[in-house]
């Protein structure tokens, strides 16, 4: 049944990621007084782009063609190993904190190299900005989750979720609150949401993620947008399960437990997506030179979380 839970988990992320994006867009539209295009619009956009022809810019190499595949593949691997529906995934041994962060970095690096490979000014500009953001985001993710792993003594994500289920009081500790605040900031930065980046903008001087994919079209652009939506969904699901893992199935899940796990994670992700979209309506994009300050603040929160977790763990042990 663990294999079925893993298959359901991957299928849910693949099919549900565009819907999560559609929910966020619809919430923003209603909050701004617009009707919106409906939660299924991202699926319609993907279908339209999949029918179009891909155009390869002159002078690009295999990096340009491979980047969408690498981005999608790394995201799917994270979706397969992360404890989203059940903690007893067949690939649970690979669900290590450092492996997951490394996969995130590989996908980001692939897209960054693709932006540079085009040889355009906007591609290089977006790649340089994305590199600065990634250099601050990835260590912060490591520190934030590492703060949660100190009490449990493991860097395995499944073990962290299982430990929180056994000891619910951990989520109310100072280190967990600091780690949660830090993770929220870096997830926003990692997925290119406001106030770090605006996914709906086409103003050249403010673009980060969009600047790297300006030369993509057709199925390749559809794959990038699909992978970006899946990355957002997986990170929101991980955030929910690391701090509120109730409803997730155990290591030997029954069909009923898997069904409950699917419903639970779907509700958590939708709630987080609605909150994030609603907050985005009332905040503006930061100036580019202020973004490192925000990310440095999140790194400091993560560092404080690690310090607090280490202090209270030693104190409790003594």
C-alpha positions in Angstrom: 0.0 0.0 0.0 3.0 2.3 0.5 3.7 2.2 -3.3 0.0 3.1 -3.9 0.4 6.0 -1.5 3.5 7.2 -3.4 1.7 6.9 -6.7 -1.3 8.8 -5.4 1.1 11.5 -4.0 2.9 12.0 -7.3 -0.4 12.0 -9.3 -2.0 14.4 -6.9 0.9 16.9 -7.3 1.0 16.6 -11.1 -2.8 17.0 -11.5 -3.4 19.4 -8.6 -0.6 21.9 -9.1 -2.3 23.9 -11.9 -5.5 23.9 -9.8 -3.6 25.4 -6.8 -2.3 28.1 -9.1 -5.8 28.7 -10.4 -7.2 29.0 -6.9 -4.5 31.6 -6.1 -5.3 33.6 -9.2 -9.0 33.4 -8.5 -8.6 34.6 -4.9 -6.5 37.5 -6.1 -9.1 38.4 -8.7 -12.0 38.4 -6.3 -10.0 40.4 -3.7 -9.2 43.0 -6.5 -12.8 43.2 -7.6 -12.5 41.2 -10.8 -14.4 38.1 -11.9 -11.3 36.0 -12.7 -10.9 33.3 -15.3 -11.7 30.4 -13.1 -9.5 27.9 -11.3 -9.2 25.7 -14.4 -7.6 28.4 -16.4 -4.0 27.2 -15.8 -5.0 23.9 -17.3 -6.4 25.6 -20.3 -3.2 27.6 -20.7 -1.1 24.5 -20.5 -3.2 22.7 -23.1 -3.0 25.7 -25.5 0.8 25.8 -25.1 1.2 22.1 -25.6 -0.4 22.4 -29.0 2.0 25.2 -30.2 5.4 24.8 -31.8 8.6 25.2 -29.8 11.0 27.7 -31.1 14.7 27.4 -30.4 16.7 30.6 -30.4 19.7 30.7 -32.7 23.0 30.0 -30.8 21.5 28.1 -27.9 22.9 24.7 -26.8 21.5 21.6 -25.3 21.3 23.5 -22.0 18.4 25.5 -23.3 16.5 22.3 -24.4 17.3 20.3 -21.3 16.5 22.9 -18.6 12.7 22.4 -18.6 13.1 18.6 -18.3 15.6 19.0 -15.5 13.3 21.4 -13.6 10.3 19.1 -14.0 12.3 16.0 -13.1 13.8 17.3 -9.9 10.4 18.6 -8.8 8.8 15.2 -9.5 11.5 13.5 -7.5 10.9 15.8 -4.5 7.2 15.1 -4.8 7.9 11.3 -4.8 10.2 11.3 -1.7 8.6 14.0 0.4 6.1 12.9 3.1 3.0 14.5 1.7 0.3 11.8 1.9 2.1 9.1 4.0 5.4 8.9 6.0 6.2 5.4 4.9 7.1 6.1 1.3 9.2 3.4 -0.5 11.7 6.2 -1.2 11.7 7.4 2.4 15.4 6.8 2.7 16.1 9.4 0.0 13.9 12.0 1.7 16.8 13.6 3.4 16.9 17.3 4.1 20.1 17.9 2.2 19.0 15.8 -0.8 15.7 17.7 -1.2 17.4 21.1 -0.9 20.0 19.9 -3.4 17.3 18.9 -5.9 15.7 22.3 -5.5 19.1 23.9 -6.3 19.6 21.7 -9.3 16.3 22.8 -10.8 17.1 26.4 -10.1 20.6 26.1 -11.6 19.2 24.5 -14.7 16.8 27.4 -15.4 19.6 29.9 -14.6 22.0 28.3 -17.0 19.2 28.3 -19.7 18.7 32.1 -19.1 22.4 32.6 -19.7 22.5 30.3 -22.7 20.1 32.4 -24.6 22.7 35.2 -24.8 20.1 37.9 -24.3 20.3 40.8 -21.9 17.1 39.9 -20.1 18.0 36.3 -19.8 21.4 37.2 -18.2 19.8 39.8 -16.0 17.2 37.3 -14.7 19.8 34.6 -14.2 22.1 36.9 -12.1 19.1 38.0 -9.9 18.0 34.4 -9.5 21.5 33.4 -8.4 21.6 36.0 -5.7 18.2 34.9 -4.4 19.2 31.2 -4.5 22.4 31.9 -2.7 20.4 33.2 0.3 17.4 30.9 0.0 18.9 27.4 -0.1 21.1 27.8 3.1 18.0 29.3 4.9 15.9 26.3 4.0 18.6 24.0 5.3 18.9 25.9 8.6 15.1 26.1 9.1 14.5 22.4 8.7 17.7 21.6 10.6 16.3 23.4 13.6 13.3 21.0 13.4 15.6 18.0 13.1 17.6 18.8 16.3 14.9 17.6 18.8 14.2 14.5 16.7 17.8 13.7 16.0 17.3 13.0 12.3 17.4 15.0 9.0 15.0 12.7 7.3 11.7 14.5 6.4 9.5 11.5 7.1 11.1 11.1 10.5 10.5 14.8 11.3 6.8 14.5 10.4 6.5 11.3 12.4 8.2 13.0 15.4 5.9 15.9 15.3 2.9 13.5 15.3 4.3 11.8 18.4 5.3 15.1 20.1 2.8 17.7 19.0 4.2 20.2 21.6 7.2 20.8 19.4 5.3 23.0 16.9 4.6 25.4 19.7 8.3 25.8 20.7 10.3 29.0 20.1 12.5 27.2 17.6 9.6 25.9 15.6 7.9 29.3 15.4 11.1 31.0 14.2 11.7 28.2 11.7 8.2 28.5 10.4 8.5 32.2 9.9 11.8 31.7 8.1 10.4 29.0 5.9 7.4 31.1 4.8 9.8 33.8 3.6 12.1 31.5 1.7 9.3 29.6 0.1 7.9 32.9 -1.2 11.3 33.7 -2.6 11.9 30.2 -4.0 8.6 30.2 -5.9 8.9 33.8 -7.2 5.9 35.3 -5.3 5.3 38.8 -4.0 7.1 40.7 -2.5 10.2 39.1 -3.9 9.0 38.6 -7.5 5.7 39.2 -9.3 4.7 36.2 -11.4 2.2 38.3 -13.4 4.5 41.0 -14.5 6.1 41.6 -17.9 7.9 44.8 -16.9 11.5 44.0 -17.9 13.3 45.9 -15.2 11.4 44.1 -12.4 11.4 40.5 -13.8 13.4 37.7 -12.2 11.9 34.3 -13.1 10.1 35.6 -16.1 13.3 37.1 -17.5 14.9 33.7 -17.7 12.0 32.1 -19.7 11.2 34.8 -22.2 12.7 32.8 -25.0 10.7 29.7 -24.3 7.5 28.8 -26.1 5.2 26.0 -26.8 5.6 22.7 -24.9 8.8 23.8 -23.3 7.2 26.8 -21.8 4.2 24.7 -20.7 6.6 22.3 -18.9 8.3 25.1 -17.1 5.0 26.6 -15.9 3.8 23.2 -14.9 7.0 22.4 -13.0 6.9 25.8 -11.3 3.3 25.2 -10.1 4.3 21.7 -8.9 7.2 23.2 -7.0 4.9 25.7 -5.3 2.5 22.9 -4.4 5.2 20.6 -3.0 6.7 23.4 -0.9 3.4 24.4 0.5 2.6 20.8 1.3 5.9 20.3 3.0 5.4 23.5 5.1 2.0 22.2 6.2 3.2 18.7 7.1 6.3 19.8 8.9 4.3 21.9 11.4 0.7 20.5 11.1 1.1 16.9 10.0 -2.3 15.7 11.3 -4.2 13.6 8.9 -1.1 12.1 7.2 -1.0 8.3 6.8 1.6 6.3 8.7 4.4 3.9 7.6 1.9 1.1 6.9 -1.1 2.9 5.5 -4.5 1.4 4.8 -6.6 2.5 1.8 -8.7 4.6 4.2 -5.6 6.2 5.7 -4.3 7.1 2.3 -7.7 8.7 1.3 -7.7 10.7 4.5 -4.1 11.8 3.9 -5.0 12.9 0.4 -8.0 15.0 1.6 -5.9 16.4 4.5 -3.0 17.6 2.4 -5.3 19.0 -0.3 -7.2 21.1 2.3 -3.9 22.3 3.9 -2.4 23.3 0.6 -5.5 25.1 -0.6 -5.8 27.0 2.7 -2.1 28.1 2.5 -2.6 29.0 -1.1 -5.6 31.1 -0.4 -3.9 32.9 2.5 -0.8 33.6 0.4 -2.8 34.9 -2.5 -4.9 37.1 -0.2 -1.8 38.6 1.4 -0.3 39.3 -2.0 -3.1 41.7 -2.8 -2.1 44.0 0.0 1.7 44.0 -0.5 3.9 45.5 -3.2 7.0 44.1 -4.8 10.2 45.1 -3.0 12.9 47.0 -4.8 15.6 44.5 -6.0 18.2 45.9 -3.6 15.8 45.3 -0.6 15.3 41.7 -1.4 18.7 40.5 0.0 17.8 42.4 3.2 14.5 40.4 3.5 16.3 37.1 2.8 19.1 38.0 5.2 16.4 38.5 7.8 15.0 35.1 7.1 18.4 33.6 7.4 18.8 35.3 10.8 15.5 33.8 11.9 16.6 30.3 10.9 19.9 30.8 12.7 18.1 31.8 15.8 15.8 28.8 15.4 18.8 26.5 15.3 20.3 28.2 18.4 17.1 27.9 20.3 16.6 24.3 19.4 20.1 23.4 20.4 19.9 25.3 23.7 16.5 23.8 24.8 17.5 20.3 23.6 20.7 20.4 25.7 18.9 21.9 28.6 16.2 19.2 28.4 18.8 16.5 28.2 20.6 17.7 31.2 
